[in-house]
Amino acid sequence: ASPAQCRERSSGLNAMAARAAAAIDDIDAAFDGALGLEEHFLAAGYAEGTVRGAASGQDDGRRLGCDRGRELGRELGRFRGRIDMLNALVAAGPAPRHLPERISRLLNEAAATIPTEPPAPQDEAAFEAIAELRAKMRMLDAWLGGSRLPAVEPDLSF
């Protein structure tokens, strides 16, 4: 083969090699683009999931708080009503109108323990006071001759 033919063949091979290299670069660019696209969709999905999860968590928390608050309010209202009823019965009853000292003290302590405002969910001392109030109400029930409270306390934990 003549040097001109060798140069032609060599330039043809060089052109083919250049086209092959360009094709490989195109494939690499396509894969890089696909990987970038995947990362973009993952980031967008994560961001959307975070927003929706926060909204869903707030809705669930609000619903749970309302349910627990309603249970607690009902229980405290029942206690207030029973204490007021006992005080009214003692005041309207025949002479002598006094309770045994221990029961009178227990009734007054229970009346003073009932919160007038709902406790904050983070206020552990308020929930401990409510647990003590439940115990005092059980003692009053025992004095009255039987339990009027449910055997299982409602679950008010958050």
Helices and strands as residue ranges (DSSP letters): H 3-92, H 101-113, H 124-144
